[in-house]
Amino acid sequence: MNIEAKTEQLPTPGKYLTFRVEKERYSLPVLKVREIMRLCPITTVPRMPSYLKGVINLRGKIVPIVDLRSRFRLPPLENNDRTCIVVVQLSTGSKGVMGVIVDAVEDVSTFTDADIEPTPDFGDLVETKFILGMSKSKGVVKTILDIDQIILVDGDLSLPVFEPSTETSASAS
């Protein structure tokens, strides 16, 4: 496992799509996002991992769908009108597009160099190869994800949970 290379290269400043899974906020580079769509019927495929919900027909193209909630080993949540599919373009070397189910899409933010920090060292407690970095914007910490790693890595993933610090909020005022 080569984590050293990850910590040296920070995500590039620019526009990022922010979405929620559970109470946490995550971001992806906007250039990776092909479209955002309402949750639609998903055709299941036998013998797939639990987080791979199946496929959809997106204008004649079959697109696999990953449930990020399930991928992060979070309890299921009943879908609502904010639950949606973010269709992402995977990097060269992997195949085409993939849809990911998220609890809600929040916004598109511009992250500057000052907003982006390297992934903290969580020791051996948390696998971080799918975290590109962290952003701090408007008092909120967002995890910048490497969607290719999330989709291509076998097995379940767990992400760190960030609780807002009341001390930090009070001292910032």
Secondary structure in CASP SS format (residue, H / E / C, confidence):
PFRMAT SS
TARGET T0000
AUTHOR 0000-0000-0000
METHOD secondary structure of the structure
MODEL  1
M C 1.00
N C 1.00
I C 1.00
E H 1.00
A H 1.00
K H 1.00
T H 1.00
E H 1.00
Q C 1.00
L C 1.00
P C 1.00
T C 1.00
P C 1.00
G E 1.00
K E 1.00
Y E 1.00
L E 1.00
T E 1.00
F E 1.00
R E 1.00
V E 1.00
E C 1.00
K C 1.00
E E 1.00
R E 1.00
Y E 1.00
S E 1.00
L E 1.00
P E 1.00
V H 1.00
L H 1.00
K H 1.00
V E 1.00
R E 1.00
E E 1.00
I E 1.00
M E 1.00
R E 1.00
L C 1.00
C C 1.00
P C 1.00
I C 1.00
T E 1.00
T C 1.00
V C 1.00
P C 1.00
R C 1.00
M C 1.00
P C 1.00
S C 1.00
Y C 1.00
L E 1.00
K E 1.00
G E 1.00
V E 1.00
I E 1.00
N E 1.00
L E 1.00
R C 1.00
G C 1.00
K E 1.00
I E 1.00
V E 1.00
P E 1.00
I E 1.00
V E 1.00
D E 1.00
L H 1.00
R H 1.00
S H 1.00
R H 1.00
F C 1.00
R C 1.00
L C 1.00
P C 1.00
P C 1.00
L C 1.00
E C 1.00
N C 1.00
N C 1.00
D C 1.00
R C 1.00
T C 1.00
C E 1.00
I E 1.00
V E 1.00
V E 1.00
V E 1.00
Q E 1.00
L C 1.00
S C 1.00
T C 1.00
G C 1.00
S C 1.00
K C 1.00
G C 1.00
V E 1.00
M E 1.00
G E 1.00
V E 1.00
I E 1.00
V E 1.00
D C 1.00
A E 1.00
V E 1.00
E E 1.00
D E 1.00
V E 1.00
S E 1.00
T E 1.00
F E 1.00
T C 1.00
D H 1.00
A H 1.00
D H 1.00
I E 1.00
E E 1.00
P C 1.00
T C 1.00
P C 1.00
D C 1.00
F C 1.00
G C 1.00
D C 1.00
L C 1.00
V C 1.00
E C 1.00
T C 1.00
K C 1.00
F C 1.00
I E 1.00
L E 1.00
G E 1.00
M E 1.00
S E 1.00
K E 1.00
S E 1.00
K C 1.00
G C 1.00
V E 1.00
V E 1.00
K E 1.00
T E 1.00
I E 1.00
L E 1.00
D C 1.00
I H 1.00
D H 1.00
Q H 1.00
I H 1.00
I H 1.00
L H 1.00
V C 1.00
D C 1.00
G C 1.00
D C 1.00
L C 1.00
S C 1.00
L C 1.00
P C 1.00
V C 1.00
F C 1.00
E C 1.00
P C 1.00
S C 1.00
T H 1.00
E H 1.00
T H 1.00
S H 1.00
A H 1.00
S H 1.00
A H 1.00
S C 1.00
END
